[in-house]
Amino acid sequence: MITEGWQKFLTGMGTRSAEIYYHVTGEDAAQSIMDKGIEGSMQAGDRDYSYGEGTGEKRVYLFSSQDVAYIAAFSRPDADILGGAHPPFVFVKVDLSVMKPVPEVHDDMELPDFDAYYVIGDIPPKAVLDVESEDEVSDRLGGEEETYDEYPMNEEEEKLRVFEVQLTVKIHRVAGIDDTLTDIRSIPGVTIVSSVASQRSKGGFVSTIRVKFHPSKEAMTAQTYVKQILIPAINSREIPGCIVMKYIPRSLERL
């Protein structure tokens, strides 16, 4: 009995029950996915080894929510965690429960902060619920692209172009929140960072932070700054022990 229980425990490690997940890939693959489903790969873009070597194993990588998929797509271009896909991206919503047999969903232990998973094999077209473009997801999750730059501004007005956004971050650091906020203040364009709410989590904290910033480039919108500069910088090695978990919907505003 003890042996059977231990075997069940080992079998269950690193897996979770099937439900709704999100896959991210390049826009050029959208039509093929709708027609043929998502084809698994034996080589992920961010790995220096082939997990299919000798076994023929193929994997499809997934994220637990659209928020997580969105943040991962725009925050780690250096790691190439999307299997070699490049922007513009599409976000594919899948329902694994319609597959027979229902596939096991495995934790990607190399990307724990991104709540990333994978299934072995292919995902058929019947399991694809929706395919959304980068612009569609960006508008819904992050607020519509700012239009403040549509009219000319003089130098004095440009200096006053300050915005605010809220992010949920996970901090893996013994020193706590204050040091992380100080590091985030060093990001070019950031003026003020404050913690709105925090709670202890395993190995650190989960905090909602408010970031005030001023895009240095006249033609850069606030949305572009958050997506291309702020989030990637927080998730980089420059801000150790911190990763963005969520871009608070509709929090972006001009002050």
Secondary structure, DSSP 4 states (H G I P E B T S, - for coil): -HHHHHHHHHHHTTEE---EEEEEEEGGGHHHHHHH-BPPBSS-TT-SS-TTTTT---EEEEESSHHHHHHHHHH-TTTTTTTT--SSEEEEEEEGGGSSSPPPEEE-TT-GGGTEEEEES-B-GGGEEEEEEHHHHHHHHH-SPP-GGGS---HHHHHT--EEEEEEEEE--TT-HHHHHHHHHTSTTEEEEEEEEEEEETTEEEEEEEEEE--SSTT--HHHHIIIIIHHHHTSTTSTTEEEEEE-TT--EE-
